[in-house]
Amino acid sequence: MADPPADDAAIIRQSRESPEAFALLYDRYAADIHRYAARRLGEEVADDLTAETFLIAFRNRSRYDTDRAGARPWLYGIAANLIGRHRRREVRALRALARTGSDPVAASWADWVDGADSRVAAQAASARLAGALAGLSGGDRHALLLVAWADLSYQEVAQALSIPVGTVRSRLNRARRKVRAALGGDPTLAADPAEATSHG
C-alpha cells in the first residue's frame, strides 16, 4: 500500500476522485478538533461538532484552495463557525464558571495543579478568566482561543476565519486587553509568546 500524501491539499485532491481518501484528514485532525470543541463547549457537544466539521469539509472539498498545503486552519474555521451557533451555550458555561469557580467544560483542569493552595488559586483565576472570555464578542473570543487553545498562527487564524491578518491582530489586541484587565492587569496571565514572533 502506498504511503499517504504528505500534504493535506494532495489528500483533498485525491479525495475528489477517491472519496475514501478523505479519511486521512480525519485521522490527522479529528482528535485536535474534538479537543478544541470540548474545551469550548463540553464533551457532550464535541463528538457531534467534530463529526459535523468533517462532514461539512467533505461536502465542500471541491471548493478547497489546493494552493494551501495545510487544511488545519480550514477545519478549525469550520469548527469555529459551528461553535458560533452554540454561542449562548458557551457564554452560559463561562458565566457559570465565573460565578461558581466550578468549570463544567474543563473540569479536569485541577488535575494538573498540585496542592490545595494551588488549586484554589487556579480556580479563582479560571473564574476570572471565564468571566473575561464570556464578555468578549464572538469574533474576539474565536481569534483568542484559536491562538491560545488551537495553537494557530495569526496567518492560520486569518485563514480559518476568512479575515485579514490585520483584523486578527486587532481582535487579539482587544481580547488580550480585556482579559488582562479582568485578571488584574498581570500581563503574564494573558500573554501570547507567539505575539513577538508573528509578523504575518
Secondary structure, 3 states (H helix, E strand, C coil): CCCCCCCHHHHHHHHHHCHHHHHHHHHHHHHHHHHHHHHHHCHHHHHHHHHHHHHHHHHCHHHCCCCCCCCHHHHHHHHHHHHHHCHHHHHHHHHHHHHHCCCCCCHHHHHHCCCHHHHHHHHHHHHHHHHHHHHCCHHHHHHHHHHHCCCCCHHHHHHHHCCCHHHHHHHHHHHHHHHHHHCCCCHHHCCCHHHHCCCC
